[in-house]
Amino acid sequence: MAARREWTEWHLTPRGWERGATRVQGKGNNWAAEPEDRVASWVYTETETSSGLRRNTELTWDNKVISEVNELLTRFGPCPEKL
């Protein structure tokens, strides 16, 4: 069982990366609406157990226009790895 599991949703938009919903240990979830012009969304997760800290990013949604997603990833870089 995880001692700590926190996550942040990140949305890639034409303006860059925008923070979305979050989960903070002991404080619960903070829900936020997705930007209407997002092209993709990822979730960055940190899971801490007795064996160490595991970090993970996962694509959870995209607009299916791969060229647009790739263009913005080139411009703004990969999903932020921060809570």
C-alpha positions, 0 to 999 in steps of 0.5 A, spaced: 500 500 500 502 506 498 504 511 504 503 517 499 500 518 492 499 525 489 497 527 482 497 533 478 493 533 471 497 537 466 493 540 459 497 542 453 494 548 450 496 553 445 498 558 450 503 552 453 502 547 459 496 549 464 495 546 471 488 542 472 486 538 477 490 535 483 490 530 489 494 532 495 495 527 501 491 529 507 487 534 503 484 530 498 482 532 490 481 539 488 477 539 481 478 544 475 475 544 469 479 542 463 481 548 458 476 548 452 482 549 447 486 543 450 490 539 445 492 533 450 492 532 457 497 528 462 497 526 469 503 526 473 503 522 479 508 521 485 507 514 489 511 513 495 512 507 498 517 503 503 521 501 497 522 508 494 519 514 490 516 512 483 514 518 478 510 517 472 506 521 467 501 518 463 497 521 457 490 521 459 486 524 453 488 527 446 484 531 440 487 526 435 490 531 431 497 528 432 501 533 428 498 539 433 500 535 439 507 534 436 507 541 434 506 544 441 510 538 445 516 541 440 514 548 442 513 547 450 516 541 452 514 534 455 509 534 461 511 538 467 514 533 472 511 537 478 505 536 483 
